[in-house]
Amino acid sequence: MKPPQQKIAHFDDHARFYDIVIKTNPRYLAMLDFHLASLDACDDVLDSGAGTGNLTLPLLQRGKRVCAVDNSDDMITQLREKCKEYSSRFEIRKRDLTQPLDFPDGSFDGTASCYVVPYVNEPVYFSENCSILLLFPNDKLN
Ligand SMILES: C[S@@+](CC[C@H](N)C(=O)[O-])C[C@H]1O[C@@H](n2cnc3c(N)ncnc32)[C@H](O)[C@@H]1O
């Protein structure tokens, strides 16, 4: 298993190209739709591992308040630029998802972690910190 700094560096290295590559993947696009549908009734959403904001942005466009958490500076740079027109309902926090998150109970009525679990070094700690994991029926958290 890679140490945390190497994984952060991976996303920093690829942040500028992430959207170009990932948006050609039909399974990824279907996963975004799945998360959006799952969060339809929610107003205050925590997007854990928000990356460049491919889930955060459509959530904001649907009128939701979103707190986006990630630990990659370069992914956060893309995220901030993409979502800047929604700043009144949008917050970014740079945090490590394997550590306890500093939100008061009841801060959110929905959480999502789209395409994040495979990239987290300590998925057990991650799942403890992010109370709802939305996976495809056949996905496994190994
Ligand atoms: C494959 S990207 C998915 C991004 C976005 N959710 C999406 O659907 O495109 C995984 C994201 O998880 C973030 N990540 C991985 N491990 C993390 C950790 N321990 N703490 C915070 N963010 C983490 C990475 O920086 C990256 O932005």
The ligand as an SDF file (V2000), in Angstrom:
LIG
                    3D

 27 29  0  0  0  0  0  0  0  0999 V2000
  -10.7250    9.3140   -8.3400 C   0  0  0  0  0  0  0  0  0  0  0  0
  -10.8640   10.8670   -7.5290 S   0  0  0  0  0  0  0  0  0  0  0  0
  -12.6530   11.0890   -7.4440 C   0  0  0  0  0  0  0  0  0  0  0  0
  -13.0110   12.5560   -7.4020 C   0  0  0  0  0  0  0  0  0  0  0  0
  -14.5020   12.8580   -7.5060 C   0  0  0  0  0  0  0  0  0  0  0  0
  -15.2390   12.3380   -6.3740 N   0  0  0  0  0  0  0  0  0  0  0  0
  -15.0700   12.3490   -8.7890 C   0  0  0  0  0  0  0  0  0  0  0  0
  -16.1070   11.6930   -8.7680 O   0  0  0  0  0  0  0  0  0  0  0  0
  -14.5190   12.6400   -9.8440 O   0  0  0  0  0  0  0  0  0  0  0  0
  -10.4800   10.4810   -5.8210 C   0  0  0  0  0  0  0  0  0  0  0  0
  -10.3360   11.7260   -4.9600 C   0  0  0  0  0  0  0  0  0  0  0  0
  -10.1770   11.3180   -3.5970 O   0  0  0  0  0  0  0  0  0  0  0  0
   -9.2190   12.1780   -2.9810 C   0  0  0  0  0  0  0  0  0  0  0  0
   -8.6490   11.4760   -1.8220 N   0  0  0  0  0  0  0  0  0  0  0  0
   -8.0160   10.2790   -1.8210 C   0  0  0  0  0  0  0  0  0  0  0  0
   -7.6180    9.9670   -0.5780 N   0  0  0  0  0  0  0  0  0  0  0  0
   -8.0160   10.9970    0.2200 C   0  0  0  0  0  0  0  0  0  0  0  0
   -7.8890   11.2570    1.6080 C   0  0  0  0  0  0  0  0  0  0  0  0
   -7.2850   10.4020    2.4420 N   0  0  0  0  0  0  0  0  0  0  0  0
   -8.3910   12.4210    2.0970 N   0  0  0  0  0  0  0  0  0  0  0  0
   -8.9970   13.3030    1.2720 C   0  0  0  0  0  0  0  0  0  0  0  0
   -9.1610   13.0970   -0.0670 N   0  0  0  0  0  0  0  0  0  0  0  0
   -8.6670   11.9630   -0.5800 C   0  0  0  0  0  0  0  0  0  0  0  0
   -8.2090   12.4720   -4.0830 C   0  0  0  0  0  0  0  0  0  0  0  0
   -7.4510   13.6270   -3.8290 O   0  0  0  0  0  0  0  0  0  0  0  0
   -9.1210   12.5940   -5.3010 C   0  0  0  0  0  0  0  0  0  0  0  0
   -9.5190   13.9210   -5.5190 O   0  0  0  0  0  0  0  0  0  0  0  0
  1  2  1  0
  2  3  1  0
  2 10  1  0
  3  4  1  0
  4  5  1  0
  5  6  1  0
  5  7  1  0
  7  8  2  0
  7  9  1  0
 10 11  1  0
 11 12  1  0
 11 26  1  0
 12 13  1  0
 13 14  1  0
 13 24  1  0
 14 15  1  0
 14 23  1  0
 15 16  2  0
 16 17  1  0
 17 18  1  0
 17 23  2  0
 18 19  1  0
 18 20  2  0
 20 21  1  0
 21 22  2  0
 22 23  1  0
 24 25  1  0
 24 26  1  0
 26 27  1  0
M  CHG  2   2   1   9  -1
M  END
$$$$
